[in-house]
Amino acid sequence: MKKKYWLVLSFILLTAPLAAQTVTMTSPNGGEPWALDSSHNITWNFTNAGSATVNITLRNTAGKVGDIKTGFALSAGSWEWKNVGKLENGTMVAPGTDYKVRINIVGYNTRDDSDNNFSITGAGGPAPTLQLLSPNGGESWSRGINNNITWKAENWTGTVNLSLFQNNVFKGVIASGQPSSAGTYSWSVKTTSHGLVDLGGGYRVMVSRTYPGPMLPQAALQDKSDGDFSISMQKIATPMTTQTVKLAKTVSVSPSVSNVWHNDHKWTGFSSSNEPRPDPKPQMRTGYTNYYNRDDAFHWEYWGYIYRGVLKFDLSQIKGKVTEARLSMQCTGTDSTDGTPYCDGSVLVLDGPGDGFNNPCHHYVDLPAQGGNVANNIIKVSGPNIVIVLTDLVKAWISGQQPNHGLSFLGNNETMDQESNDRCVSHFKVSLSVTYVPDN
């Protein structure tokens, strides 16, 4: 009883590793065209080889044709058939298209055959070829638009892979396992196995015969584009329209300038004169001047002048839609008290004809100025140039919504109660720039 137990245990220990052995054919596995007397590797995958050996046999639809190689190490995983078609006993087989290879582990019913038939072609017969036809160089394909990759396979059947390269760098597989006889594949020119393709040039497609397992494609059965093609952004077709565009034009309108000054002439014990009077030299200026003069030992006389500029613009030449209007005022002037530049003031819109002192007027609100601030409609500037946007006002003048009596520009300080020989006057060079789209 004890002896029988050890015999059973020994059998289990000896056979357990072999029971887990497997073998799988990887080449030829279907579709290969192997020419007589050529050299090809018969390959297989395995597990738990140990010291097991295999027999390699050739078969066709009628059954076993003969042994190719017997008693070869399972662990090798590959055997080179140096003379395709020549059996181990020296017999040469005839060309055919229905051959398969079987690999069998010696002593066990563990085997595997080629999944599909492969061909043995006649020695010196036509060699299998594979040629890429398109894209073959110079094409510009839009990303996201389908284009056909085409090829030609002759003297063999099987499947092919399509791969993308850019400047000889592999960019992924476009499609795999495509029937070689199809000769065409519609690609959306969008993605590969590596993801979204980049825009640019230097692209080529390679077609290669598919081999199962980890083996690389056979060099003789692959082909790449002869020249580079490019991938560009998808072009979206838009209907053609005819449109006439009117170009805007800009004109400079010079104002007519008038100025008024206020003369307050005082004698001790007598009434004073306080009426606006015309400027003997009309110019665009604002501010004040004054001084005292002693007439004799008992009397002083006083002169004081306040300047306000009045600007009027002839807009009759503007025939069209106004898009922008800007008032430019180049300013010079000094404050006699400390010698600093004096260039500030307020803009008033005249509501009626007049001299700018007593006629109806109103502040023009929302006056953006370059280089300064607007506070309570008073333009504060620190430099010699004032630019005021008058687009809405000019539109109102041209449309008649606002009567065009011009603008009154006055200084922020019009006092005459100052020391003798004091003045604070700003002088301006003014132009109005109007941009509009002509009616005709």
C-alpha positions as CSV (number, residue, x, y, z in Angstrom):
1,M,0.0,0.0,0.0
2,K,2.8,2.4,0.9
3,K,4.7,1.6,-2.4
4,K,1.6,2.4,-4.5
5,Y,1.2,5.7,-2.8
6,W,4.7,6.8,-3.7
7,L,4.2,5.7,-7.3
8,V,1.1,7.8,-7.7
9,L,2.8,10.8,-6.1
10,S,5.8,10.5,-8.4
11,F,3.6,10.4,-11.4
12,I,1.7,13.5,-10.4
13,L,5.0,15.4,-9.7
14,L,6.4,14.4,-13.1
15,T,3.4,15.2,-15.1
16,A,2.2,18.4,-13.4
17,P,4.6,20.7,-15.2
18,L,3.9,19.2,-18.6
19,A,0.1,19.4,-18.1
20,A,0.5,23.2,-18.1
21,Q,2.5,23.3,-21.4
22,T,0.8,25.2,-24.3
23,V,1.9,26.0,-27.8
24,T,0.4,28.5,-30.3
25,M,1.5,28.9,-34.0
26,T,2.3,32.5,-34.9
27,S,3.9,32.1,-38.4
28,P,2.9,31.1,-41.0
29,N,-0.6,31.9,-39.8
30,G,-2.5,32.6,-43.0
31,G,-2.0,34.7,-46.2
32,E,1.8,34.5,-46.4
33,P,3.3,33.8,-49.9
34,W,6.4,31.7,-49.3
35,A,8.4,30.9,-52.4
36,L,10.1,27.5,-52.9
37,D,13.7,27.4,-51.7
38,S,13.3,30.8,-49.9
39,S,14.1,31.1,-46.2
40,H,11.4,31.9,-43.6
41,N,11.1,31.4,-39.8
42,I,8.4,29.2,-38.4
43,T,7.5,30.7,-35.1
44,W,5.3,29.8,-32.1
45,N,4.5,31.0,-28.6
46,F,4.6,28.6,-25.6
47,T,4.4,28.2,-21.8
48,N,6.3,25.9,-19.4
49,A,8.6,24.5,-22.1
50,G,11.0,22.6,-19.8
51,S,12.9,20.1,-21.9
52,A,10.0,19.3,-24.2
53,T,10.5,19.0,-27.9
54,V,8.1,19.6,-30.9
55,N,7.5,18.1,-34.3
56,I,6.7,20.6,-37.1
57,T,4.6,19.2,-40.0
58,L,3.2,20.5,-43.2
59,R,-0.4,19.9,-44.0
60,N,-3.0,20.8,-46.6
61,T,-6.7,20.2,-47.1
62,A,-6.0,16.5,-47.8
63,G,-4.2,16.0,-44.5
64,K,-0.5,15.6,-43.5
65,V,2.0,16.3,-46.3
66,G,5.1,15.4,-44.3
67,D,7.5,16.4,-41.5
68,I,9.4,19.7,-41.8
69,K,11.4,19.2,-38.5
70,T,11.1,16.7,-35.7
71,G,12.4,16.6,-32.1
72,F,13.2,20.4,-32.0
73,A,13.3,22.2,-28.6
74,L,9.9,23.8,-27.7
75,S,11.7,26.5,-25.8
76,A,13.4,27.9,-29.0
77,G,10.1,29.4,-30.2
78,S,11.4,29.6,-33.7
79,W,13.0,27.4,-36.4
80,E,14.4,28.6,-39.7
81,W,13.0,26.8,-42.7
82,K,16.0,27.5,-45.0
83,N,14.5,25.7,-48.0
84,V,10.8,26.3,-48.0
85,G,9.1,23.3,-49.6
86,K,11.8,20.8,-48.7
87,L,10.7,18.3,-46.1
88,E,12.9,16.6,-43.5
89,N,13.2,13.5,-45.7
90,G,14.5,15.6,-48.6
91,T,11.2,15.6,-50.6
92,M,10.2,18.9,-52.3
93,V,6.5,19.7,-52.2
94,A,4.6,21.2,-55.1
95,P,3.4,24.9,-55.0
96,G,0.0,25.4,-53.6
97,T,-2.3,27.8,-51.8
98,D,-3.9,25.5,-49.2
99,Y,-0.9,24.8,-46.9
100,K,-0.8,25.0,-43.1
101,V,1.9,24.2,-40.5
102,R,1.2,22.2,-37.4
103,I,3.4,22.2,-34.3
104,N,2.9,19.3,-31.8
105,I,4.6,18.8,-28.4
106,V,6.2,15.3,-28.6
107,G,4.5,12.8,-26.3
108,Y,1.4,14.9,-25.7
109,N,-1.7,15.7,-27.5
110,T,-0.9,19.4,-27.4
111,R,-0.7,21.1,-30.8
112,D,-1.7,24.1,-32.9
113,D,-2.2,24.7,-36.6
114,S,-1.9,27.9,-38.7
115,D,-5.2,29.7,-38.4
116,N,-5.5,30.1,-42.2
117,N,-3.9,28.8,-45.4
118,F,-0.6,30.2,-46.6
119,S,0.9,29.8,-50.1
120,I,4.0,28.1,-51.4
121,T,4.8,29.6,-54.7
122,G,6.9,28.2,-57.5
123,A,10.6,28.9,-57.5
124,G,11.4,31.8,-59.8
125,G,7.7,32.7,-60.1
126,P,6.3,36.3,-59.5
127,A,7.3,37.7,-56.2
128,P,4.7,39.1,-53.9
129,T,4.6,42.9,-54.0
130,L,2.9,45.7,-52.0
131,Q,2.8,49.3,-53.3
132,L,1.3,52.5,-51.8
133,L,-0.5,54.6,-54.4
134,S,-2.0,57.5,-52.4
135,P,-1.1,59.8,-50.8
136,N,2.2,59.7,-52.7
137,G,3.4,63.3,-52.3
138,G,2.1,66.8,-52.9
139,E,-1.4,66.3,-51.6
140,S,-3.0,68.7,-49.1
141,W,-5.6,67.0,-47.0
142,S,-8.0,68.8,-44.7
143,R,-8.2,67.5,-41.1
144,G,-11.7,66.0,-40.5
145,I,-12.4,65.4,-44.2
146,N,-12.4,61.8,-45.5
147,N,-9.7,60.9,-48.1
148,N,-8.8,57.5,-49.6
149,I,-5.5,55.8,-48.8
150,T,-5.0,53.4,-51.7
151,W,-2.5,50.5,-52.4
152,K,-1.9,47.6,-54.7
153,A,-1.0,44.0,-53.4
154,E,0.0,41.4,-56.0
155,N,0.8,37.6,-55.8
156,W,-0.4,37.2,-52.2
157,T,-3.4,37.6,-50.0
158,G,-3.7,38.6,-46.4
159,T,-4.1,41.8,-44.4
160,V,-2.2,45.1,-44.1
161,N,-1.6,47.9,-41.6
162,L,-1.6,51.6,-42.4
163,S,0.7,53.8,-40.4
164,L,1.4,57.6,-40.4
165,F,4.9,59.2,-40.3
166,Q,5.9,62.9,-40.0
167,N,9.5,63.7,-40.9
168,N,10.3,60.0,-40.5
169,V,8.9,60.0,-37.0
170,F,6.2,57.4,-36.3
171,K,2.9,59.1,-35.5
172,G,0.6,56.1,-35.0
173,V,-1.4,53.4,-36.7
174,I,-4.2,54.7,-38.9
175,A,-5.9,51.3,-39.4
176,S,-4.8,47.6,-38.9
177,G,-5.9,44.3,-40.3
178,Q,-7.3,45.7,-43.6
179,P,-7.8,43.1,-46.4
180,S,-4.9,43.4,-48.8
181,S,-7.2,42.8,-51.7
182,A,-9.4,45.8,-50.8
183,G,-6.7,48.3,-52.0
184,T,-8.4,51.3,-50.3
185,Y,-9.2,52.7,-46.9
186,S,-11.3,55.9,-46.2
187,W,-9.5,57.9,-43.6
188,S,-11.1,61.0,-41.9
189,V,-7.6,62.6,-41.6
190,K,-8.2,63.2,-38.0
191,T,-6.7,60.6,-35.6
192,T,-4.3,57.7,-35.3
193,S,-3.5,55.3,-32.5
194,H,-1.5,58.2,-31.0
195,G,-4.5,60.7,-30.9
196,L,-5.3,63.8,-32.9
197,V,-3.0,64.5,-35.8
198,D,-1.1,67.9,-35.9
199,L,-1.5,70.4,-38.7
200,G,1.6,70.8,-40.9
201,G,3.7,69.1,-43.6
202,G,6.2,66.3,-43.9
203,Y,3.6,63.5,-43.6
204,R,3.9,60.1,-45.3
205,V,1.7,56.9,-45.1
206,M,3.2,53.4,-44.9
207,V,1.3,50.3,-45.9
208,S,2.8,47.0,-44.5
209,R,1.7,43.4,-44.6
210,T,0.3,42.3,-41.2
211,Y,2.1,39.6,-39.3
212,P,0.6,38.2,-36.1
213,G,2.4,38.4,-32.9
214,P,5.3,40.6,-32.0
215,M,7.2,40.3,-35.3
216,L,7.9,43.4,-37.4
217,P,6.6,43.7,-40.9
218,Q,8.7,42.0,-43.6
219,A,10.8,44.7,-45.3
220,A,10.0,43.4,-48.7
221,L,6.2,43.7,-48.1
222,Q,5.9,47.4,-47.1
223,D,5.9,50.7,-49.0
224,K,5.7,54.3,-48.0
225,S,4.6,57.5,-49.8
226,D,7.3,58.7,-52.3
227,G,6.9,62.3,-51.2
228,D,5.5,64.4,-48.4
229,F,1.9,65.5,-48.1
230,S,0.4,68.1,-45.7
231,I,-2.6,68.2,-43.3
232,S,-4.3,71.6,-43.0
233,M,-7.3,73.1,-41.2
234,Q,-10.7,72.1,-42.5
235,K,-11.9,74.7,-45.1
236,I,-15.5,75.7,-44.5
237,A,-17.2,76.6,-47.8
238,T,-19.2,79.9,-47.7
239,P,-21.4,81.2,-50.4
240,M,-19.9,84.0,-52.5
241,T,-21.6,87.4,-52.1
242,T,-21.1,90.7,-53.8
243,Q,-21.1,93.7,-51.5
244,T,-20.3,97.3,-52.2
245,V,-18.5,98.9,-49.2
246,K,-18.6,102.6,-48.8
247,L,-15.3,103.9,-47.4
248,A,-15.4,106.5,-44.6
249,K,-13.7,109.8,-45.2
250,T,-12.4,112.3,-42.7
251,V,-12.5,116.0,-43.1
252,S,-11.1,118.8,-41.0
253,V,-13.4,121.7,-40.4
254,S,-11.9,125.0,-39.4
255,P,-14.0,127.2,-37.1
256,S,-14.8,130.8,-37.4
257,V,-13.5,132.4,-34.2
258,S,-14.8,135.4,-32.4
259,N,-13.8,136.7,-29.0
260,V,-15.3,139.0,-26.5
261,W,-13.8,141.0,-23.7
262,H,-15.2,142.8,-20.8
263,N,-13.9,146.2,-20.0
264,D,-14.6,147.5,-16.5
265,H,-13.2,151.1,-16.4
266,K,-13.5,152.7,-13.0
267,W,-12.9,156.2,-11.7
268,T,-13.0,157.0,-8.1
269,G,-16.4,158.4,-7.2
270,F,-17.9,157.7,-10.7
271,S,-19.9,154.7,-12.0
272,S,-18.2,152.0,-13.9
273,S,-18.7,150.6,-17.4
274,N,-19.5,146.9,-17.5
275,E,-20.3,145.8,-21.0
276,P,-18.8,143.1,-23.2
277,R,-16.8,144.5,-26.1
278,P,-15.3,142.9,-29.2
279,D,-11.7,141.8,-29.2
280,P,-9.7,144.2,-31.4
281,K,-7.6,141.1,-32.5
282,P,-10.1,138.1,-32.7
283,Q,-8.4,134.9,-31.6
284,M,-9.2,131.9,-29.6
285,R,-8.2,132.7,-26.0
286,T,-9.6,132.5,-22.5
287,G,-8.7,133.9,-19.1
288,Y,-8.3,137.4,-17.8
289,T,-5.9,140.5,-17.6
290,N,-6.2,143.5,-15.3
291,Y,-4.1,146.3,-13.8
292,Y,-4.5,149.5,-11.7
293,N,-3.1,152.8,-12.7
294,R,-2.9,155.9,-10.5
295,D,-4.1,158.9,-12.5
296,D,-3.0,161.5,-10.0
297,A,-2.5,161.9,-6.3
298,F,-6.2,161.3,-5.6
299,H,-7.5,159.0,-8.4
300,W,-6.9,155.5,-9.5
301,E,-8.2,154.0,-12.7
302,Y,-8.7,150.3,-13.3
303,W,-8.9,148.1,-16.4
304,G,-10.1,144.5,-16.4
305,Y,-10.6,142.2,-19.3
306,I,-12.2,138.7,-19.4
307,Y,-11.8,136.6,-22.6
308,R,-14.2,134.0,-23.9
309,G,-13.8,132.3,-27.2
310,V,-16.7,131.5,-29.5
311,L,-16.3,128.8,-32.1
312,K,-18.7,128.3,-35.0
313,F,-18.4,125.4,-37.5
314,D,-19.9,125.2,-41.0
315,L,-20.9,121.5,-41.4
316,S,-22.8,121.9,-44.7
317,Q,-20.1,119.8,-46.5
318,I,-20.9,116.8,-44.3
319,K,-23.3,114.6,-46.4
320,G,-23.5,111.2,-44.8
321,K,-23.5,109.2,-41.6
322,V,-21.1,110.7,-39.0
323,T,-19.1,108.0,-37.1
324,E,-16.7,110.2,-35.1
325,A,-16.1,113.9,-34.4
326,R,-13.1,115.2,-32.4
327,L,-12.3,118.8,-31.3
328,S,-8.5,119.4,-31.1
329,M,-7.2,122.4,-29.2
330,Q,-3.5,123.1,-29.1
331,C,-2.9,125.3,-26.1
332,T,-0.2,127.8,-25.0
333,G,-0.3,130.1,-22.1
334,T,1.1,130.9,-18.7
335,D,0.0,131.9,-15.3
336,S,1.7,135.2,-14.4
337,T,1.5,134.4,-10.7
338,D,3.9,131.4,-10.8
339,G,4.7,130.9,-14.5
340,T,3.1,127.5,-14.9
341,P,1.1,126.6,-18.0
342,Y,-2.5,127.6,-17.9
343,C,-4.6,125.4,-20.2
344,D,-7.9,124.5,-18.8
345,G,-11.5,125.6,-19.2
346,S,-15.2,124.7,-19.7
347,V,-17.1,124.1,-22.9
348,L,-20.6,125.5,-23.2
349,V,-23.0,124.8,-26.1
350,L,-24.7,128.0,-27.3
351,D,-28.5,127.7,-27.6
352,G,-28.8,131.0,-29.5
353,P,-26.8,133.6,-31.4
354,G,-24.8,135.9,-29.3
355,D,-21.4,136.9,-28.0
356,G,-20.9,134.0,-25.6
357,F,-21.5,136.1,-22.4
358,N,-25.2,136.7,-22.1
359,N,-26.9,134.5,-24.7
360,P,-28.5,131.2,-23.6
361,C,-26.1,128.3,-23.3
362,H,-25.7,125.0,-21.4
363,H,-22.8,122.8,-20.3
364,Y,-22.0,120.1,-22.8
365,V,-22.1,116.9,-20.7
366,D,-19.9,113.8,-21.1
367,L,-16.8,115.4,-22.5
368,P,-13.9,112.8,-22.6
369,A,-10.6,114.5,-22.8
370,Q,-7.2,112.9,-23.6
371,G,-4.5,113.6,-21.0
372,G,-6.9,115.0,-18.4
373,N,-10.1,114.5,-16.4
374,V,-13.7,115.8,-16.6
375,A,-15.2,116.9,-13.4
376,N,-18.5,118.8,-13.3
377,N,-18.1,119.4,-17.0
378,I,-14.7,121.2,-16.4
379,I,-11.9,119.9,-18.5
380,K,-8.7,119.6,-16.5
381,V,-5.6,119.1,-18.6
382,S,-1.9,119.0,-17.7
383,G,-0.4,119.3,-21.2
384,P,-0.6,121.5,-24.3
385,N,-3.2,119.4,-26.2
386,I,-6.9,119.0,-25.5
387,V,-9.0,116.5,-27.5
388,I,-12.8,116.4,-26.9
389,V,-15.1,113.8,-28.5
390,L,-18.1,115.7,-29.9
391,T,-19.6,112.9,-32.0
392,D,-23.1,113.1,-30.5
393,L,-23.2,116.9,-30.6
394,V,-22.1,117.0,-34.3
395,K,-24.8,114.4,-35.2
396,A,-27.4,116.5,-33.4
397,W,-26.2,119.7,-35.2
398,I,-26.4,118.0,-38.6
399,S,-29.8,116.4,-37.9
400,G,-31.3,119.6,-36.6
401,Q,-32.0,118.2,-33.1
402,Q,-29.6,120.9,-31.7
403,P,-29.3,124.4,-33.2
404,N,-25.8,125.0,-34.4
405,H,-24.8,128.3,-32.8
406,G,-21.4,127.0,-31.9
407,L,-19.5,126.6,-28.7
408,S,-18.3,129.0,-26.1
409,F,-15.0,128.1,-24.3
410,L,-14.2,129.9,-21.1
411,G,-11.4,129.8,-18.5
412,N,-12.0,128.3,-15.1
413,N,-11.0,131.6,-13.5
414,E,-12.5,134.8,-14.7
415,T,-11.9,137.0,-11.7
416,M,-10.7,140.6,-12.2
417,D,-10.2,141.3,-8.5
418,Q,-6.5,140.8,-8.6
419,E,-3.2,142.5,-8.1
420,S,-2.0,145.1,-10.6
421,N,-0.5,143.7,-13.9
422,D,-1.9,140.2,-13.3
423,R,-3.0,138.0,-16.2
424,C,-3.8,134.3,-16.8
425,V,-4.6,133.8,-20.5
426,S,-4.7,130.6,-22.7
427,H,-4.3,130.7,-26.4
428,F,-5.7,127.9,-28.6
429,K,-5.3,126.6,-32.2
430,V,-8.5,124.8,-32.9
431,S,-9.8,122.3,-35.5
432,L,-12.7,119.9,-35.7
433,S,-12.1,116.5,-37.4
434,V,-15.2,114.7,-38.6
435,T,-15.3,111.1,-40.0
436,Y,-18.4,110.1,-41.9
437,V,-19.6,107.6,-44.6
438,P,-20.8,109.6,-47.6
439,D,-24.4,109.1,-48.8
440,N,-23.2,108.6,-52.4
